[in-house]
């Protein structure tokens, strides 16, 4: 059936083991004729899993941080989205996921429908999770937040991720212009 105005598409997945890296010294800023210098040595301050959902049509990110992934954490993410409007009263909410262990196979499809009757899980083809738009968001998160920054603890990393999501939703979020060949997906 064609999508109707009261149907929504959620792209969801998890990013496991995001490292809280505490750089051993400060970065050197750019200067005329010299690029920024990034300290490559760091101390590990722990790691976390970040599980997120992207509303494809409305360009809104939902996410939560956890020590690890699993069915319970996935259920918390689904609750985070589905307990609020417009998803709670939507005709259909399509959840696009890969075949990861917390949302794999027909068991997961049935489980999602039991949690929320208007939720429909759709899996990407095996080995094609890159088709899922949430992967673009994870790239944005890495490029704009976690790649070069220093985090003194996992709590500092969590706080930074949640602040960035809030900022992103308020100022930067736009639907991705999906193309067949993947060009110009994000600028």
C-alpha positions as CSV (number, residue, x, y, z in Angstrom):
1,X,0.0,0.0,0.0
2,X,1.1,3.5,-0.7
3,X,2.3,5.7,2.2
4,X,-0.5,7.9,3.6
5,X,0.0,11.2,5.4
6,X,-0.5,9.5,8.8
7,X,2.2,6.9,8.1
8,X,5.8,7.3,9.3
9,X,9.1,5.8,8.5
10,X,11.7,5.2,11.3
11,X,15.2,4.1,10.4
12,X,16.9,2.5,13.5
13,X,20.1,0.8,14.5
14,X,22.8,0.9,17.1
15,X,26.4,2.1,17.1
16,X,28.3,-0.2,19.4
17,X,31.5,0.7,21.3
18,X,31.8,4.4,20.9
19,X,35.0,5.2,22.7
20,X,35.4,8.0,25.2
21,X,39.0,9.0,24.3
22,X,40.8,11.4,26.5
23,X,43.5,13.0,24.4
24,X,46.9,13.2,26.1
25,X,47.4,16.9,25.1
26,X,45.5,19.7,23.5
27,X,45.0,20.1,19.8
28,X,46.9,22.9,18.0
29,X,44.7,25.4,16.3
30,X,44.9,26.3,12.6
31,X,47.2,29.2,11.7
32,X,48.1,30.9,8.4
33,X,49.9,28.3,6.3
34,X,49.4,25.5,9.0
35,X,46.5,23.2,9.4
36,X,45.1,22.1,12.7
37,X,47.1,19.5,14.5
38,X,45.2,16.7,16.3
39,X,46.8,14.8,19.2
40,X,46.7,11.1,18.2
41,X,47.7,9.7,21.6
42,X,44.8,9.1,24.0
43,X,43.8,7.2,27.1
44,X,40.7,5.1,26.9
45,X,38.0,6.3,29.4
46,X,35.5,3.6,28.5
47,X,32.9,2.9,25.8
48,X,29.2,2.9,25.3
49,X,26.5,1.8,22.8
50,X,24.4,4.4,21.2
51,X,21.0,3.3,19.8
52,X,19.1,5.7,17.6
53,X,16.0,6.2,15.4
54,X,15.7,8.6,12.5
55,X,12.3,9.8,11.4
56,X,12.9,9.8,7.6
57,X,10.1,12.2,6.7
58,X,10.2,14.6,9.6
59,X,14.0,14.6,10.0
60,X,14.1,14.1,13.7
61,X,16.6,11.9,15.7
62,X,15.8,10.0,18.8
63,X,18.5,8.1,20.7
64,X,19.7,6.7,24.0
65,X,23.0,5.6,25.4
66,X,23.5,2.2,27.1
67,X,26.4,0.0,28.3
68,X,25.5,-2.5,25.6
69,X,22.9,-3.4,23.1
70,X,20.1,-6.0,23.2
71,X,16.4,-6.5,23.0
72,X,15.7,-4.6,26.2
73,X,17.6,-1.5,24.9
74,X,15.9,-1.7,21.6
75,X,12.5,-1.9,23.4
76,X,13.4,1.3,25.3
77,X,14.2,3.0,22.0
78,X,10.9,1.9,20.5
79,X,9.1,3.1,23.6
80,X,10.9,6.4,23.4
81,X,9.5,7.0,19.9
82,X,6.1,5.2,19.9
83,X,4.8,6.6,23.2
84,X,4.7,10.1,21.8
85,X,2.7,11.7,19.0
86,X,2.4,11.5,16.1
87,X,3.7,7.9,16.2
88,X,1.4,6.7,19.0
89,X,-1.8,7.4,17.0
90,X,-0.3,6.9,13.5
91,X,-1.9,4.5,11.1
92,X,1.4,2.7,10.4
93,X,5.0,3.3,11.6
94,X,7.5,1.4,9.5
95,X,10.7,0.5,11.4
96,X,13.6,0.0,9.0
97,X,16.3,-2.1,10.6
98,X,19.2,-4.3,9.6
99,X,19.5,-7.9,10.8
100,X,21.3,-7.1,14.0
101,X,20.9,-9.4,17.0
102,X,18.5,-7.1,18.9
103,X,16.1,-6.9,15.9
104,X,16.7,-10.0,13.8
105,X,14.2,-12.2,11.9
106,X,10.5,-12.9,12.2
107,X,10.7,-13.1,16.0
108,X,11.6,-9.5,16.1
109,X,8.9,-8.6,13.6
110,X,6.3,-10.2,15.8
111,X,7.7,-8.8,19.0
112,X,7.5,-5.2,17.6
113,X,3.9,-5.7,16.5
114,X,3.1,-7.0,20.0
115,X,4.6,-4.0,21.6
116,X,2.8,-1.6,19.2
117,X,0.2,-2.9,16.8
118,X,0.7,0.0,14.4
119,X,4.5,-0.7,14.2
120,X,5.7,-2.7,11.2
121,X,9.4,-3.8,11.0
122,X,11.1,-4.0,7.7
123,X,14.6,-5.5,7.4
124,X,17.2,-4.3,5.0
125,X,18.7,-7.1,2.9
126,X,21.5,-9.0,4.6
127,X,24.9,-7.3,4.2
128,X,23.1,-4.1,3.0
129,X,22.6,-2.1,6.3
130,X,24.2,0.8,4.4
131,X,20.8,1.2,2.8
132,X,19.4,2.3,6.1
133,X,19.4,6.1,6.5
134,X,20.3,6.0,10.2
135,X,23.8,5.1,9.0
136,X,24.1,8.6,7.5
137,X,23.2,10.0,10.9
138,X,25.9,7.9,12.6
139,X,28.4,9.3,10.1
140,X,27.3,12.8,11.0
141,X,27.7,12.1,14.7
142,X,31.2,10.7,14.2
143,X,32.3,13.5,11.9
144,X,30.9,16.4,13.9
145,X,31.2,15.2,17.4
146,X,33.2,12.1,18.4
147,X,36.0,11.8,15.8
148,X,38.5,14.5,17.1
149,X,37.1,15.6,20.5
150,X,38.4,14.5,23.8
151,X,36.1,13.0,26.5
152,X,37.3,12.5,30.0
153,X,34.7,9.9,30.9
154,X,31.8,7.9,29.5
155,X,29.5,10.3,31.3
156,X,31.1,13.2,29.5
157,X,30.6,11.4,26.2
158,X,26.9,10.7,27.0
159,X,26.3,14.3,27.9
160,X,28.0,15.5,24.7
161,X,26.0,13.1,22.5
162,X,22.7,14.1,24.1
163,X,23.5,17.8,23.8
164,X,24.5,17.3,20.1
165,X,21.3,15.5,19.3
166,X,19.3,18.3,20.9
167,X,21.3,20.9,18.9
168,X,21.1,18.9,15.7
169,X,17.3,18.5,15.9
170,X,16.8,22.2,16.6
171,X,19.2,23.6,13.9
172,X,20.6,21.1,11.4
173,X,18.1,18.3,10.8
174,X,16.7,18.0,7.3
175,X,15.3,15.0,5.4
176,X,18.0,13.3,3.4
177,X,17.5,13.7,-0.4
178,X,17.6,10.0,-1.2
179,X,19.1,9.2,-4.6
180,X,19.5,6.0,-6.4
181,X,23.3,6.2,-6.6
182,X,23.9,7.7,-3.1
183,X,25.2,11.0,-4.4
184,X,24.5,14.3,-2.5
185,X,22.9,12.5,0.4
186,X,24.3,14.9,2.9
187,X,26.2,18.2,2.5
